[in-house]
Amino acid sequence: MNAWLNNAFFGWYPYVALTVFLLGSLLRFDHSQYTWRTGSSQLLRRKQMMWGSNLFHVGILAIFGGHLVGLLTPVVVFDTLGISHTFKQLLAMGVGGVAGVACWIGIALLAHRRLYDPRIRNTSSGADTGILLLLWAQLTLGLGTIFVSANHLDGHEMLKFMGWAQGIVTLNPGASVLIADVHPIFKCHLLLGMTMFLVFPFTRLVHVWSAPVWYLGRKGYQVVRTTRPVTIQPNAKGDN
C-alpha cells in the first residue's frame, strides 16, 4: 500500500469514522428515539439466544477492554511495572484468543438463529443481520491475527499498533506511518473495526449507549415481598 493510501485509511479515516460514530449517535437519539432499541426476539429460540447472547457479550466486553488497555496505555507504564513486551504479547494472544473464540461462537449462534428461523428472519431488518455478519467477519480477522502475532513474540509489531492508536487519540494522523509495513490481515482488521464505528449509529448497536452502568452504584435496593396464598372459605351453603 503506497504512502498516500496508507495515510488516508489509517491517518484520516479514523477521524471520519469517529465523527460519524459520535454525531450520528447523538442525532439518532435526538430525532429517532423510537428506533433506539434492540428489537428483541427472545421469545423465539430462547435457549439458543441465551447461549449466543451470553457468549457474545462476555467475549466482546473482554475484547474491548483488552484493546482499550493494551493499545492506549503508554509503553512507559508497562516498563515501570516490569511487564515485558513478550509477556504482554502472549497475554494478549491468550486472553484475546479465548475471549475471541467465545464471542465468535456467540455471534455464530445469533446469526444462525436470525438467518435460519423464518419467524425471526421476517422480523429482522437488513441492518440487524448485516451488523451480526460484520461482527463475525471482524472476529474472524481478529482470531487470524493471532497466528501472525505468534511470529512476532518480541512485541515489536504490538508497539507499532500502540504508537498508532495513541497517535490517533492525540490528534496526530501522521502516526499512520507506524503501521505502513504491517501484515495485511492487521490492516484489514483495523479497517473493518473503524468501519464498524462508521455504521454504528445506523444499527441496533446504539443501545450500548443506554447500558445502565449507573445501576451498579445505586444507593437503594429493590424490595421484593412474597405474598401469602389466599384461602377461600366456603360459604354457608357449601359453595366454593
N, C-alpha and C positions, 0 to 999 in steps of 0.2 A: 504494500500500500504506500503510495507516494506521500510526501510530507503534507501536501495540501489537503488530501482526503483524510489523512490521519488527524490533522488539526481540526477539520470540520466535524468529524464524527466524535472525536474524544476531547476536543477543546471547546467547541461551541454548542454541539448538540446537547450535552448535559444541561446547559442553561435553558435551552428551548424546552426540554422535557420537564425540568423542574418548574419553570414558569407556568406551563400549561397545567402541571400537576397541582400547583397551589391555587392559581387563579381559577382554573376550571372547577376545582372542588368548591371554592368559595361561591362562584356563580351558580353552580348547580344547587348548592344548599340554599342560596338566596332566591332562586327563581323556580326550582323544581323540587321542592321538598317532598312532594308525594312520591317521587321516584327514589328517594333516599332510603332504601330498604334492601333487604337481602333476597326478597322473593322466595321465602322458604317453601319447600315442598316436603317437609319432614314426615308428613303422614303417609308418604308413599315410599316403599322400600326403606323403612325406618332403620332396620339393623345395618344395612349397607351404608346408609347415610351417616349413622353414628360412628361406625368404624372409619369411614373415609374422612369425615369431618375432624374427628379427634386426631388421627394420624397427621392430617394436613396442618391443623392449627398448631399442634405441638412442634412439628417439624419446622414450619415456617417461622415460628417465633424464635426457635433456636438458631436457625439460619440467619434471620435478620439481625438478631443480637450479636452473633458471631461476626458477621460482616461489618456491623457498625463499630464494634470494639476493635476488631482486627485491622480495619482499614483507617480508621480515624484517630486511633491512639498514636501519639508521636513515638517514634522509634526510641527516643531517649528514655521514655517511661519503661519500656521493656528492658532496655540496657541497665537502667538503675535497679530494676527488680531482679536482675540476673537471669532473665529469660532469654535464652539464645534463639537465634533466628531458626535454627534447625528444629528446636523443640516447638516453637510456635508454628512452624510449617507442619510438623507431624500432628500437633494438636488440632490444627485447622482441618487437616485431611481426615483425622479420625472422627472427631466430633461432628464436623460438617458432613462427613460421609454417612454416618448413622442417621443424623437428622434429615439429610437429603433423601436417603432411601425411604425413611418413614413418610416423608412428605410426598415423595414420588408415588408410593403405593396409595396414599390417601387421595391424591389427585386422580390416579387411575381409577379408583373405585367410584369417585364422584363423577368423573367423565363417563364411565361405563353406564352408571345409573341414569345420567341425564341423556345419553345418546340412545340407549337401548330399551328404555322403558317408554312406550308410546305416550302414556299419560303425562309423564314428566317432560318429554321432548316437546309435546304440543303446547305446553305452558311455558316453555323456555324461550328466551329471546336469543338472537344471534350473538349478542354481546355476552350473555351468560355462558354459552357454550364456548365462544371464542376465547374468553379470558381463561377458562379452565385449560384449554389446549395450549394457550400461550404460556401459562404457568408450567404445564407439563413439559413443554419444549425447553423452557428455561432451566428447569430442574435437571433434565437430561443432559443439557450442556454443562451445567454445574458439576454433575457427577463425572462427566467426561474429563473435566479439567483435573480431577484428582490423579488420573493416570499420567497426565503430562507433568503435574507437580511432583510426582514421585521421582522424576529425573532431575529435580532441582531442590534437593533436600537442604542445600546450603541456605535457602531462604532468599537468595538474590532476586529471583523473579518476584517474590512476595513484596520485597521492598519497593519494587517499581510500582506496583499497584497501590501501595500505601502512599508513596510520594504523589502519584497521580490523583488519588481521591482527596488527599489533604490539599493539593494544589487547587483542585476544582472548588472545594469548600471555601478556600481563602481567595477566591476570585482570580485565579491565575490560570487562564486557559492554555498558556504555554506549557503547562505540565503534561500536555498530551505527548510531548516528545519522549517522555519517560517510558511509554509503553509502545513506541513505534515498532519495536522489533520483537514483541512477544508473540507467542504461538497464536495462530488464527482462531483456535477454539476459545481462547480467552477474550479475544476481540468480539467474537460472536456473542459470547456470554454477556459482555458489557453492553453491547448494542441492544440486545434483546431486553436486558434489565432496564436500560434507560427508556426504551420504547414502552415498557410496562408502566413507567411513571407517566409517559405521554398519554396513554389511553386510560389511565386510572380514573379520571373524572367522568368518563363516559360508560363506566361499567358498574357492576354491583359491589366492587371493591371499596366504594366510597363509604360503606357502612363501617369501615375500620375507624374512621374519624369519630364515630359515635360509640366506640368502645367505652363502657362505663368504668374507667380507671378510678374515678372518684369514689366508686363503691367500696374500694378496698380501705379507704380512710374514713368511712362513715363513723359517726360517734355513737349512734344508736343501733339497735338490733331489731329485726322484725320479730314481733311477738306472735307466736302461733299457739293457739289454745285448742285442746281437744274438746269435743262436745260429748256429753253423756247420751247414750241411746235413750230415746223417749219410749216409754212403755204405755201403750194404750189400754186403759182399763175397760173391760166390758161393761155395758150399761145394765140397768136393772132388768131389761128384757132378754139379756143374754146375747145381744147382737154385738159384733165386733166393730 
